[in-house]
Amino acid sequence: MRKRSWILRTVLIVIMLVMLAMVSVFMSGDFNSGVKTKNSPATNGNWIDVADTGWYYANPEGPNFVVNSAEELAGLVKLVNGNVRNFYGKTIYLAASIDLSDRKWTQISNNISNPFQGTLDGQGHTIANMTFDAESYCAGLFGRNGDRGTVKDVNLTNVYVSSSPSHKYSDNVVHVGSIAGWNDGTIEGCAASGYISAYSLGGSSSAGGIAGLNFGTIAGCAYNGDISARSLGGGSNTGGITVSNNGTVADCVFKGNVSSYSYFGLLTSYAGGIVGFHVGEMVGCVSSGDVSSFSYFFRPLGSNVGGIAGYSYRNIENCSSNGNIYSLSYFISSSHTGGIVGQTGTSSMIEDCTSSGNVSSYSYFVNESDVAGIVGWNSGTIEGCTFKGEKVISRFSRRGGLSGRDYNRATSTNNRNDSGVEPDVGLDKSKESYRPDR
């Protein structure tokens, strides 16, 4: 009896030490060592301190405005954030490329109740070296692009956007993206490159290449760079183009690396080459980046990880993933990992998609995970899809060439498994004859 009590105490002490070590690493920022120095331009003050609004006050009732400098672009921040004008029905033209390297940026629309409602037409010009540590609920070049707002033909290079776990956000949630933290309107023909990260304590962190949240349209956009999200006690969510898509994502391209790190907590984490959590429409997108998810220590709802989307409840059509997909689940933490989608809902249709990278899932200590070339856990429909990767690697996970698990009358037709991985379906619960093991 004493021996059992001693063993139990030892186990509890080890668990507490592991938890303290994870908190220490999370708060220290060591996981980001070197990255900020490499990607973040030098800063000296904030651009809003030298904002120039003369371009607006010269003719405030005019239909169009022209911005030529960093100071004038900061003037747009001052006007919107100061509730002077949301620019509904107005167009601001970027007439020259702008370098923001000397100072930190503050997002246009720093209050989600006061979104930008005009049009910013970049005319193909570049905004370089935008850098800031997010201190609000949504952060990017724009905090929130409203339902009448449009951002088009803007190029961002050497972006550094980051949130800090020390900041206090609404509901302890933060959404960051290069163009917008939250998009209700239209983002089209934009491109960005750099580094984007989000961290949260006890809530959700979301980092997307173009936008954090999308309820509007993102079309013809591209992101090239690294994206990372970490959460302690919550969920960490990442997407190469956007994290949560409730609208439309079309003809977008991602190149780089997407990574999600989650420590403890009861929230599911999502990581996808294009979208983390997908309940809208997606067509014609390509991800050439690697996607990885790490889920540590008592995360019973685990992670959904996919080359195109972590989770999908709606349609994904004519998309392709060319990168490698990886998930690690450790100690009471599951994952669903797929070359196209990690997990699909009952209304999901994955059609004419191709996955050509390797897919891997490693699970240790009391986990339940699924991994496959197309969908890890399939509850919807897979039609006309092809898996061309060489390997589906599984350690203590259900493995299949096309789906790791078919569930709830899932259907799969006209698909091709060119990998040689068998069987096509790891566990088929969609059959009426299925009976769980006893």
C-alpha positions in Angstrom: 0.0 0.0 0.0 2.8 2.4 0.9 4.6 1.5 -2.3 1.5 2.4 -4.4 1.2 5.7 -2.5 4.8 6.5 -3.1 4.4 5.7 -6.8 1.3 7.9 -7.0 3.1 10.8 -5.3 6.1 10.4 -7.7 3.8 10.5 -10.7 2.0 13.6 -9.5 5.3 15.4 -8.8 6.5 14.5 -12.3 3.3 15.8 -13.8 3.6 19.1 -11.9 7.2 19.5 -13.0 6.3 18.9 -16.6 3.5 21.5 -16.4 5.8 24.1 -14.8 8.4 23.4 -17.4 5.9 24.0 -20.2 4.6 27.2 -18.7 8.2 28.4 -18.3 9.0 27.7 -22.0 5.8 29.2 -23.2 6.3 32.4 -21.2 10.0 32.8 -21.9 9.6 33.0 -25.7 12.5 30.5 -26.2 10.3 28.7 -28.8 10.7 31.9 -30.9 14.4 32.4 -30.3 16.1 33.9 -33.3 13.0 34.3 -35.5 12.1 37.8 -34.3 15.6 39.1 -34.7 15.8 37.8 -38.2 12.4 38.9 -39.5 11.5 42.0 -37.4 12.8 45.3 -38.8 14.3 47.9 -36.3 11.7 50.2 -34.9 11.8 53.6 -33.2 8.4 54.8 -31.9 5.1 54.4 -33.8 4.0 55.7 -37.2 0.8 57.2 -35.7 3.1 59.6 -33.9 4.1 61.3 -37.2 0.8 60.8 -39.0 -0.1 63.1 -41.9 -3.8 63.7 -42.5 -3.4 66.6 -44.9 -4.3 64.5 -47.9 -7.8 64.0 -46.4 -8.5 67.4 -45.0 -7.6 69.0 -48.4 -10.9 67.7 -49.7 -12.7 65.6 -47.1 -15.9 65.2 -49.2 -14.0 64.0 -52.3 -14.7 60.5 -53.6 -11.0 59.5 -53.9 -7.8 60.1 -52.0 -4.1 59.5 -52.7 -1.5 58.3 -50.2 2.2 58.6 -51.1 4.2 58.1 -47.9 4.3 56.1 -44.6 3.2 59.2 -42.8 0.2 59.6 -45.0 -0.7 55.9 -44.6 -0.5 56.4 -40.8 -2.9 59.3 -41.3 -5.5 56.7 -42.5 -4.9 54.9 -39.2 -5.5 58.2 -37.2 -8.7 59.0 -39.1 -10.3 55.6 -38.8 -9.2 54.9 -35.3 -10.2 58.3 -34.1 -13.7 57.8 -35.5 -13.3 60.7 -38.0 -14.4 58.5 -41.0 -14.7 54.9 -41.9 -14.4 55.8 -45.6 -17.6 54.1 -46.7 -18.0 54.7 -50.4 -14.5 56.2 -50.7 -11.3 54.9 -52.4 -7.8 55.5 -51.1 -5.1 54.9 -53.8 -1.6 53.9 -52.8 0.5 55.9 -55.3 4.0 54.7 -54.3 5.7 51.9 -52.5 6.2 52.5 -48.7 8.8 51.5 -46.2 7.6 51.1 -42.6 10.9 49.9 -41.2 11.7 52.9 -39.0 8.7 52.6 -36.7 6.0 50.2 -35.4 2.7 50.0 -37.0 -0.8 50.3 -35.5 -3.6 48.6 -37.4 -6.2 50.5 -39.3 -9.4 50.0 -37.3 -8.3 49.1 -33.7 -11.9 48.6 -32.6 -14.0 45.8 -34.0 -17.1 47.9 -33.6 -15.6 50.5 -36.0 -14.3 48.6 -39.1 -12.8 50.1 -42.2 -15.6 50.4 -44.8 -13.8 52.0 -47.8 -11.5 50.7 -50.5 -7.7 50.6 -50.3 -6.3 50.1 -53.8 -2.6 49.4 -53.7 -2.3 49.5 -57.5 0.4 46.8 -57.2 2.6 48.9 -54.9 4.5 47.4 -51.9 4.4 48.1 -48.2 7.6 46.8 -46.8 8.8 46.0 -43.2 5.5 46.3 -41.4 6.1 45.2 -37.8 4.1 45.3 -34.6 3.2 43.4 -31.5 -0.6 43.1 -31.5 -2.3 44.6 -28.5 -5.9 44.2 -29.6 -8.5 41.5 -30.5 -7.7 41.6 -34.2 -4.5 42.8 -35.8 -2.9 43.2 -39.2 -2.5 46.1 -41.7 -6.2 46.3 -40.8 -7.7 45.3 -37.6 -11.2 44.7 -39.1 -12.1 45.1 -42.8 -15.9 45.7 -42.8 -18.5 44.2 -44.9 -18.3 47.2 -47.3 -14.5 47.3 -47.2 -12.2 46.2 -49.9 -8.4 45.8 -49.9 -6.9 45.0 -53.3 -3.6 44.8 -55.2 -1.5 45.4 -52.1 1.8 43.7 -51.6 3.4 43.3 -48.1 7.0 42.2 -47.8 9.0 41.3 -44.7 6.0 41.4 -42.4 6.4 40.7 -38.7 3.1 40.4 -36.8 3.0 39.0 -33.4 0.8 38.9 -30.3 2.1 38.4 -26.8 0.5 36.3 -24.0 1.0 39.2 -21.6 -1.6 41.3 -23.4 -5.2 41.1 -22.3 -7.6 40.5 -25.2 -11.4 40.3 -25.4 -12.3 36.8 -24.1 -8.6 36.1 -24.1 -8.7 35.5 -27.9 -6.5 37.0 -30.5 -6.7 36.9 -34.4 -3.8 38.1 -36.5 -3.1 38.2 -40.2 -0.9 40.2 -42.6 -3.8 42.1 -44.3 -6.5 41.9 -41.7 -7.2 40.3 -38.3 -10.8 40.1 -39.2 -12.3 40.3 -42.7 -16.0 40.8 -43.5 -15.5 42.4 -46.9 -13.2 41.6 -49.8 -9.5 41.0 -50.0 -8.3 40.4 -53.6 -5.1 40.3 -55.5 -3.0 40.8 -52.4 0.3 39.1 -51.5 2.4 39.0 -48.3 5.6 37.5 -47.0 7.2 37.3 -43.6 6.4 35.9 -40.2 3.1 35.8 -38.3 2.5 34.5 -34.8 -0.1 34.4 -32.1 0.0 33.3 -28.5 -2.7 33.1 -25.8 -3.1 32.0 -22.2 -6.3 30.1 -21.5 -8.0 31.2 -24.7 -7.6 30.8 -28.5 -4.7 32.1 -30.6 -5.3 32.4 -34.4 -2.6 33.3 -37.0 -3.4 33.4 -40.7 -1.3 34.4 -43.6 -3.7 36.9 -45.1 -6.5 37.2 -42.5 -7.2 35.8 -39.0 -10.9 35.5 -39.5 -12.8 35.5 -42.8 -16.5 36.1 -43.2 -16.1 37.7 -46.6 -14.1 36.9 -49.7 -10.4 36.3 -50.1 -9.5 35.8 -53.7 -6.3 35.6 -55.7 -4.1 36.1 -52.7 -0.8 34.6 -51.8 1.3 34.3 -48.6 4.9 33.1 -48.4 6.5 32.7 -45.0 6.1 31.1 -41.6 3.0 31.1 -39.4 2.8 29.9 -35.8 0.3 29.8 -33.0 0.7 28.7 -29.4 -1.8 28.3 -26.6 -1.5 27.3 -23.0 -4.8 26.0 -21.6 -6.7 26.8 -24.8 -6.6 26.3 -28.6 -3.9 27.3 -31.1 -5.2 27.7 -34.7 -3.3 28.4 -37.9 -4.0 28.7 -41.7 -1.8 29.5 -44.6 -4.4 32.0 -45.9 -6.9 32.4 -43.1 -7.6 30.6 -39.8 -11.4 30.4 -39.8 -13.3 30.6 -43.1 -17.0 31.4 -42.9 -17.0 33.0 -46.3 -15.2 32.2 -49.6 -11.5 31.5 -50.3 -10.7 31.2 -54.0 -7.5 30.8 -56.1 -5.1 31.4 -53.2 -1.6 30.1 -52.8 0.5 29.4 -49.7 4.2 28.7 -49.5 6.0 28.3 -46.2 5.4 26.5 -42.9 2.4 26.4 -40.6 2.8 25.2 -37.1 0.4 24.9 -34.1 1.5 24.2 -30.5 -1.1 23.4 -27.8 -0.4 22.7 -24.1 -3.3 21.4 -21.9 -6.9 22.6 -22.3 -10.3 21.5 -23.6 -10.4 23.4 -26.9 -9.7 21.8 -30.2 -6.8 23.2 -32.3 -6.8 23.5 -36.1 -4.0 23.7 -38.6 -4.3 23.8 -42.4 -2.2 24.8 -45.4 -5.0 27.1 -46.6 -7.6 27.3 -43.8 -7.6 26.0 -40.2 -11.4 25.7 -39.6 -13.5 25.7 -42.8 -17.3 26.2 -42.8 -17.5 28.3 -46.0 -16.6 27.7 -49.6 -13.1 27.0 -51.0 -12.0 26.4 -54.6 -8.8 26.4 -56.7 -6.3 26.8 -53.8 -2.7 25.4 -53.6 -0.6 24.8 -50.5 3.1 24.1 -51.1 4.0 24.4 -47.4 4.5 21.9 -44.5 1.8 21.8 -41.8 2.6 20.5 -38.3 0.7 20.3 -35.1 1.9 19.5 -31.6 -0.6 18.7 -28.9 0.8 18.1 -25.4 -0.6 16.8 -22.1 -4.3 16.3 -21.5 -5.9 17.7 -24.6 -8.8 15.2 -25.0 -10.4 17.1 -28.0 -7.0 17.2 -29.6 -6.1 18.7 -33.0 -7.3 18.6 -36.6 -4.4 18.9 -39.1 -4.7 19.0 -42.9 -2.7 20.0 -46.0 -5.6 22.2 -47.1 -7.9 22.5 -44.0 -7.7 21.2 -40.5 -11.4 20.8 -40.3 -14.1 21.1 -43.0 -17.8 21.2 -42.7 -18.5 22.5 -46.3 -17.1 22.2 -49.8 -13.5 22.1 -50.9 -13.0 21.8 -54.6 -10.1 21.5 -57.0 -7.4 22.2 -54.3 -4.0 20.6 -54.0 -1.4 20.1 -51.2 2.2 19.5 -52.0 3.8 19.7 -48.6 4.3 17.2 -45.7 1.8 17.0 -42.9 2.8 16.0 -39.4 1.0 15.7 -36.1 2.2 14.7 -32.6 -0.2 13.9 -29.8 1.2 13.3 -26.3 -0.6 12.0 -23.2 -4.4 12.0 -23.4 -4.4 14.1 -26.6 -5.8 12.9 -30.0 -5.3 14.1 -33.6 -6.9 13.7 -37.0 -4.5 14.2 -39.8 -5.0 14.2 -43.5 -3.2 15.2 -46.7 -6.2 17.4 -47.6 -8.3 17.6 -44.5 -7.8 16.4 -40.9 -11.5 15.9 -40.2 -14.7 16.4 -42.2 -18.3 17.0 -41.0 -21.4 15.4 -42.3 -22.1 18.2 -44.8 -18.6 18.3 -46.2 -17.7 17.6 -49.8 -14.0 17.1 -50.8 -13.9 17.0 -54.6 -11.2 16.8 -57.2 -8.4 17.4 -54.7 -4.8 16.1 -54.8 -2.3 15.4 -52.0 1.3 14.6 -52.9 3.2 15.0 -49.7 3.9 12.5 -46.9 1.5 12.4 -44.0 2.5 11.4 -40.5 0.8 11.0 -37.1 2.5 10.0 -33.8 0.4 9.4 -30.7 1.7 8.4 -27.3 -0.1 7.5 -24.1 -3.8 7.1 -24.1 -4.7 8.7 -27.4 -7.1 8.1 -30.3 -5.8 9.3 -33.7 -6.4 8.9 -37.4 -4.2 9.6 -40.3 -4.6 9.2 -44.1 -3.5 10.6 -47.5 -6.8 12.5 -48.0 -8.9 12.8 -44.8 -7.9 11.6 -41.3 -11.5 11.3 -40.0 -14.2 11.3 -42.7 -17.9 11.9 -41.9 -18.7 13.5 -45.3 -18.0 12.8 -49.0 -14.7 12.3 -50.8 -15.0 12.3 -54.5 -12.5 12.3 -57.4 -9.5 12.9 -55.1 -6.0 11.5 -55.5 -3.2 10.7 -53.0 0.2 10.7 -54.6 2.5 10.8 -51.5 5.0 8.1 -50.9 4.1 7.4 -47.2 1.4 7.5 -44.6 3.3 7.1 -41.3 1.4 6.0 -38.2 2.4 5.3 -34.7 -0.5 4.2 -32.6 -2.9 5.9 -35.1 -5.5 4.4 -37.5 -3.9 4.6 -41.0 -5.4 4.5 -44.5 -4.4 5.5 -48.0 -7.5 7.7 -48.5 -9.1 8.0 -45.0 -8.1 6.9 -41.6 -11.6 6.4 -40.5 -15.0 6.5 -42.3 -17.8 7.5 -39.9 -21.5 8.2 -39.9 -22.4 6.9 -43.3 -19.4 8.6 -45.0 -19.0 8.1 -48.7 -15.9 7.8 -50.9 -16.2 7.5 -54.7 -13.9 7.7 -57.8 -10.8 8.3 -55.7 -7.2 7.1 -56.4 -4.6 5.9 -54.0 -1.3 5.9 -55.9 0.8 5.5 -52.7 0.6 1.8 -52.2 -0.5 2.4 -48.6 -3.1 -0.2 -47.6 -5.9 -0.3 -46.8 -7.7 2.6 -48.5 -9.8 3.1 -45.3 -8.2 2.4 -41.9 -11.5 1.9 -40.0 -14.9 2.0 -41.6 -17.7 2.9 -39.3 -20.0 3.9 -42.1 -21.0 0.4 -42.9 -24.4 -0.7 -41.4 -22.8 -4.0 -40.5 -20.1 -2.3 -38.4 -20.0 -3.3 -34.7 -17.5 -1.8 -32.3 -14.9 -4.2 -30.9 -15.8 -5.6 -27.5 
